[in-house]
Amino acid sequence: MAQLTHLKRCIGQRVIFGFDGHKVPSEINLLDEEWGLGGYILFKRNLADFEQLMNLNDELWTMGQGTPPFIGVDQEGGSVHRVPEPFTVFPDMSQMGVLNSVSVAYEVGAVMGRELTATGFNLNFAPVLDLNTNDDNPIIGRRAMSADEKRVAALACAAIRGLHDNSIIACGKHFPGHGDTREDSHLTLPVCDLDLDRLRKREMFPYCELIQKPPHLDMVMTAHVNYPKVDPENMATVSRRIIHDILRLELGFKGLVVTDDLEMKAVTDTIGIEDATRMALAAGTDIFLVCKSLDEQVAVLETLMKEAESGNYPKHVWERGYRRVRDVKARHF
């Protein structure tokens, strides 16, 4: 019984869930009691006003069954601004790229960090490290700081320092690069025709800098994008070639790999959530993000449990992922 409970904790810590409403649903509370969930992501739908936000995050901090949860938000600036007044409303990050000031980038990160920390958050799914290289891109565009990879790396480095200095974990996204696509992965599976040499030279340059030099990224989000010249069969989210061989081994990333929301149509209309969970696990993913549906969240937990019981993964593999999550939390919380 104790071994089963520990295994469920090892699995539960590897998910981040979202939910509807201004309070934690009873179903999520029950899942947390059983699994010790790793974290939560909040959206505008969860945040009515400042007081309600504080109360909700106070409640979330008590969850996790002994391990404080990630409490995350997409707070990029510009069109991706989830939190209510009186939070600072920043312009699109493309404006920071035009200004091109590392001191301003640091202050933006620091102000975001102070406001998020003061209201109970500990994780920001930002900054966007994509390059704004395709005018037809419907989803990245002005969310990206620049089309210049060196500028993106320098400004993101400063912004992440500002977040870290205020106890907020930063998550770089969307690896290896969502900038040069023409589709929105919320709606379909985008295809990026760039080859690996180009990706290494430009799209992956900010990741390389932020992994190998301070302030060191703790979390990277993968892209629901197909790169046929790198892996002709699998989108990046479930590609061992991209996650294990390139991100882990080639770039030396030792932090947490998190999926983008597994409920996006790039996944659900192609391989489905259960196969995506199995394949992402095999590829080296640490954290599975499911932003809304309770049924899909349960399916991810049960799929991970089936994989644990199948014998395909030795015990130390689950311990390693669990330890990696706890180490990042211990370093920042």
C-alpha positions as CSV (number, residue, x, y, z in Angstrom):
1,M,0.0,0.0,0.0
2,A,2.8,2.4,0.9
3,Q,4.6,1.6,-2.4
4,L,1.4,2.3,-4.4
5,T,0.8,5.6,-2.6
6,H,4.4,6.7,-3.3
7,L,4.1,5.7,-7.0
8,K,0.9,7.8,-7.2
9,R,2.8,10.7,-5.7
10,C,5.6,10.3,-8.2
11,I,3.0,10.4,-11.0
12,G,0.8,13.1,-9.5
13,Q,3.7,15.5,-9.2
14,R,4.2,15.3,-12.9
15,V,0.9,16.9,-13.9
16,I,-0.3,20.5,-14.0
17,F,-4.1,20.9,-14.3
18,G,-6.5,23.7,-15.0
19,F,-10.2,24.0,-14.1
20,D,-13.2,26.2,-14.5
21,G,-14.6,28.5,-11.9
22,H,-13.4,30.8,-9.1
23,K,-12.9,28.0,-6.5
24,V,-11.1,24.7,-6.6
25,P,-13.7,22.1,-7.8
26,S,-14.4,19.2,-5.4
27,E,-13.3,16.8,-8.1
28,I,-9.8,18.4,-8.2
29,N,-9.6,18.2,-4.4
30,L,-10.3,14.5,-4.6
31,L,-7.7,14.0,-7.3
32,D,-5.2,15.9,-5.2
33,E,-5.9,13.7,-2.1
34,E,-5.3,10.6,-4.1
35,W,-2.4,11.7,-6.3
36,G,-0.8,14.7,-4.7
37,L,-1.0,16.8,-7.9
38,G,2.1,18.7,-9.0
39,G,0.5,22.0,-9.9
40,Y,-2.2,24.2,-11.4
41,I,-2.5,26.8,-14.1
42,L,-5.0,29.7,-13.8
43,F,-6.7,31.6,-16.6
44,K,-9.0,34.6,-16.8
45,R,-11.9,32.3,-16.3
46,N,-10.6,31.6,-12.8
47,L,-9.9,35.2,-11.7
48,A,-12.8,37.5,-11.0
49,D,-10.9,40.2,-8.9
50,F,-7.9,40.7,-6.7
51,E,-9.5,39.5,-3.5
52,Q,-10.8,36.3,-5.1
53,L,-7.4,35.6,-6.7
54,M,-5.7,35.9,-3.3
55,N,-8.2,33.5,-1.7
56,L,-7.9,31.0,-4.5
57,N,-4.1,30.9,-4.4
58,D,-4.2,30.6,-0.7
59,E,-6.3,27.5,-1.1
60,L,-4.0,26.1,-3.8
61,W,-0.9,26.5,-1.6
62,T,-2.4,24.0,0.9
63,M,-2.7,21.3,-1.8
64,G,-0.1,18.8,-3.1
65,Q,-0.1,16.4,-0.1
66,G,3.0,17.7,1.5
67,T,4.8,19.1,-1.6
68,P,3.7,22.7,-2.5
69,P,2.2,22.8,-6.0
70,F,3.3,24.9,-8.9
71,I,0.8,27.7,-9.2
72,G,1.2,29.0,-12.7
73,V,-0.2,31.6,-15.2
74,D,0.5,32.8,-18.7
75,Q,1.7,36.3,-17.9
76,E,3.6,37.3,-21.0
77,G,2.4,40.8,-21.5
78,G,0.3,42.2,-24.4
79,S,-2.5,40.0,-25.6
80,V,-1.5,37.2,-23.1
81,H,-2.4,38.9,-19.8
82,R,-4.5,36.7,-17.5
83,V,-4.6,38.6,-14.2
84,P,-7.1,41.3,-13.0
85,E,-6.5,44.8,-11.8
86,P,-4.4,46.2,-10.2
87,F,-1.7,44.1,-12.0
88,T,0.5,46.0,-14.3
89,V,-0.5,45.7,-18.0
90,F,2.6,45.4,-20.1
91,P,2.7,45.9,-23.9
92,D,3.5,43.1,-26.3
93,M,7.0,41.7,-25.9
94,S,7.8,42.8,-29.4
95,Q,7.9,46.3,-28.0
96,M,10.6,45.3,-25.6
97,G,12.5,43.9,-28.6
98,V,12.3,47.3,-30.4
99,L,13.5,49.1,-27.3
100,N,16.3,46.5,-26.9
101,S,17.3,47.3,-23.4
102,V,18.4,44.6,-21.0
103,S,17.8,46.9,-18.0
104,V,14.2,47.4,-19.0
105,A,13.8,43.7,-19.7
106,Y,15.1,43.0,-16.2
107,E,12.6,45.5,-14.7
108,V,9.7,44.0,-16.6
109,G,10.6,40.5,-15.3
110,A,11.1,41.9,-11.8
111,V,7.8,43.8,-11.7
112,M,6.0,40.7,-13.1
113,G,7.8,38.6,-10.5
114,R,7.0,40.9,-7.5
115,E,3.3,41.1,-8.5
116,L,3.0,37.3,-9.1
117,T,4.8,36.4,-5.9
118,A,2.8,38.8,-3.8
119,T,-0.4,37.2,-5.0
120,G,0.6,33.6,-4.5
121,F,1.9,32.5,-7.9
122,N,5.3,30.8,-8.2
123,L,5.5,29.9,-11.9
124,N,5.1,32.0,-15.1
125,F,4.7,30.2,-18.4
126,A,6.9,32.9,-20.0
127,P,9.0,34.2,-21.7
128,V,8.2,33.3,-25.3
129,L,11.6,32.4,-26.9
130,D,10.1,32.0,-30.4
131,L,11.4,34.2,-33.2
132,N,9.0,36.5,-35.1
133,T,10.2,35.3,-38.5
134,N,6.9,34.6,-40.3
135,D,4.4,37.4,-40.9
136,D,1.7,34.8,-41.6
137,N,2.0,33.3,-38.1
138,P,-1.4,33.6,-36.4
139,I,-0.4,32.7,-32.9
140,I,3.1,34.0,-32.1
141,G,3.8,37.2,-34.0
142,R,4.0,40.2,-31.5
143,R,4.3,37.8,-28.5
144,A,7.9,37.2,-29.7
145,M,10.5,39.7,-28.7
146,S,12.3,39.8,-32.0
147,A,13.3,38.0,-35.2
148,D,16.9,38.3,-34.0
149,E,17.9,35.3,-32.0
150,K,20.7,37.1,-30.2
151,R,18.4,39.9,-29.1
152,V,15.8,37.4,-27.9
153,A,18.4,35.5,-25.9
154,A,19.8,38.7,-24.2
155,L,16.4,40.2,-23.4
156,A,15.0,36.9,-22.2
157,C,18.0,36.3,-20.0
158,A,17.4,39.7,-18.3
159,A,13.7,39.1,-17.9
160,I,14.3,35.7,-16.4
161,R,16.7,37.1,-13.9
162,G,14.0,39.5,-12.8
163,L,11.5,36.7,-12.4
164,H,14.0,34.5,-10.5
165,D,15.1,37.4,-8.2
166,N,11.4,37.5,-7.1
167,S,11.0,33.7,-6.6
168,I,9.1,33.0,-9.8
169,I,10.1,30.1,-12.0
170,A,10.3,30.9,-15.7
171,C,9.3,28.6,-18.5
172,G,10.8,29.2,-22.0
173,K,8.5,28.3,-24.8
174,H,7.9,26.7,-27.4
175,F,10.8,24.5,-28.1
176,P,12.4,24.1,-30.6
177,G,10.5,27.1,-32.2
178,H,7.0,28.0,-33.1
179,G,7.8,31.3,-34.8
180,D,8.1,30.1,-38.4
181,T,4.7,28.4,-38.8
182,R,1.5,29.4,-40.5
183,E,-1.0,27.6,-38.3
184,D,-2.3,27.9,-34.7
185,S,-1.6,24.7,-32.7
186,H,-4.8,25.4,-30.7
187,L,-6.7,24.6,-33.9
188,T,-4.6,22.2,-36.0
189,L,-1.1,20.7,-36.2
190,P,1.3,23.2,-37.6
191,V,4.2,22.2,-39.8
192,C,7.7,23.9,-39.8
193,D,9.8,23.0,-42.7
194,L,13.1,24.3,-41.3
195,D,16.0,21.9,-41.2
196,L,18.0,21.1,-38.1
197,D,21.0,23.2,-39.1
198,R,18.8,26.3,-39.3
199,L,17.0,25.5,-36.1
200,R,20.3,25.1,-34.3
201,K,21.6,28.4,-35.7
202,R,18.6,30.5,-35.0
203,E,15.5,29.1,-33.3
204,M,17.4,27.1,-30.7
205,F,20.0,29.8,-30.0
206,P,18.1,31.4,-27.1
207,Y,17.5,28.0,-25.5
208,C,21.2,27.2,-25.8
209,E,22.2,30.4,-24.2
210,L,19.7,30.2,-21.4
211,I,20.5,26.5,-20.6
212,Q,24.3,26.8,-20.7
213,K,24.7,30.2,-19.0
214,P,23.1,31.9,-16.0
215,P,20.3,32.4,-15.0
216,H,19.7,28.8,-16.3
217,L,16.2,27.9,-17.5
218,D,14.4,25.5,-15.1
219,M,11.5,24.7,-17.4
220,V,11.0,24.4,-21.1
221,M,7.6,24.0,-22.9
222,T,7.6,22.0,-26.1
223,A,5.7,22.9,-29.3
224,H,2.8,21.1,-30.7
225,V,4.5,21.5,-34.1
226,N,5.7,18.9,-36.7
227,Y,9.3,19.4,-37.9
228,P,9.5,16.8,-40.8
229,K,13.1,17.5,-41.6
230,V,14.1,16.7,-37.9
231,D,11.5,14.0,-37.1
232,P,9.2,13.1,-40.0
233,E,6.8,11.0,-37.8
234,N,6.3,13.0,-34.6
235,M,5.4,16.5,-33.4
236,A,8.0,18.0,-31.0
237,T,5.8,17.2,-28.0
238,V,6.2,13.5,-28.4
239,S,9.5,13.3,-30.3
240,R,12.4,11.6,-28.6
241,R,14.7,12.9,-31.2
242,I,13.8,16.5,-30.3
243,I,13.3,16.2,-26.5
244,H,15.9,13.5,-25.5
245,D,18.5,13.7,-28.2
246,I,18.5,17.4,-28.9
247,L,17.2,19.2,-25.8
248,R,18.6,16.9,-23.2
249,L,21.8,15.5,-24.7
250,E,22.9,18.1,-27.3
251,L,21.9,21.3,-25.4
252,G,22.4,19.8,-21.9
253,F,19.1,20.7,-20.4
254,K,18.7,19.3,-17.0
255,G,15.5,21.0,-15.9
256,L,11.8,20.2,-16.4
257,V,10.3,19.6,-19.9
258,V,6.6,20.4,-19.9
259,T,4.1,19.8,-22.7
260,D,1.9,22.6,-24.0
261,D,-1.8,22.0,-23.2
262,L,-2.6,18.4,-24.3
263,E,-6.2,19.5,-25.0
264,M,-5.2,21.6,-28.0
265,K,-6.4,20.3,-31.3
266,A,-2.9,19.7,-32.6
267,V,-3.0,16.7,-30.2
268,T,-6.7,15.8,-29.8
269,D,-7.4,15.8,-33.6
270,T,-4.3,13.7,-34.4
271,I,-2.9,11.2,-31.9
272,G,-5.2,11.8,-29.0
273,I,-4.3,12.6,-25.3
274,E,-3.6,9.0,-24.1
275,D,-1.2,8.2,-26.9
276,A,0.4,11.7,-26.6
277,T,0.9,11.0,-22.9
278,R,2.6,7.6,-23.5
279,M,4.8,9.0,-26.3
280,A,5.7,12.2,-24.5
281,L,6.7,10.1,-21.5
282,A,8.9,7.9,-23.7
283,A,10.4,11.0,-25.3
284,G,11.6,12.3,-21.9
285,T,8.8,14.7,-20.9
286,D,8.6,15.5,-17.1
287,I,5.3,17.4,-16.8
288,F,1.9,17.0,-18.5
289,L,-0.2,20.0,-18.9
290,V,-4.0,19.5,-19.1
291,C,-5.8,22.8,-18.8
292,K,-9.6,22.1,-18.5
293,S,-11.3,18.8,-18.9
294,L,-11.5,16.5,-15.8
295,D,-12.0,13.4,-18.0
296,E,-8.8,14.1,-19.9
297,Q,-6.9,14.9,-16.7
298,V,-8.0,11.5,-15.2
299,A,-7.1,9.8,-18.5
300,V,-3.5,11.3,-18.3
301,L,-3.1,10.1,-14.7
302,E,-4.4,6.6,-15.5
303,T,-2.3,6.4,-18.6
304,L,0.8,7.2,-16.6
305,M,-0.1,4.6,-14.0
306,K,-0.6,2.0,-16.7
307,E,2.9,2.8,-18.0
308,A,4.3,2.5,-14.5
309,E,2.7,-0.9,-14.0
310,S,3.7,-2.2,-17.4
311,G,7.3,-2.7,-16.4
312,N,8.5,-0.7,-19.4
313,Y,10.1,1.9,-17.0
314,P,12.2,0.8,-14.0
315,K,11.5,2.3,-10.6
316,H,14.4,4.7,-10.8
317,V,13.0,6.4,-13.9
318,W,9.9,7.5,-11.9
319,E,12.0,8.5,-8.9
320,R,14.2,10.6,-11.2
321,G,11.3,12.6,-12.7
322,Y,9.7,13.0,-9.2
323,R,13.1,14.2,-7.8
324,R,13.5,16.7,-10.7
325,V,10.2,18.3,-9.9
326,R,10.9,18.5,-6.2
327,D,14.4,19.9,-6.8
328,V,13.1,22.8,-8.9
329,K,10.4,23.5,-6.3
330,A,12.9,23.5,-3.5
331,R,15.2,25.8,-5.3
332,H,12.6,28.5,-5.9
333,F,9.8,28.2,-3.3
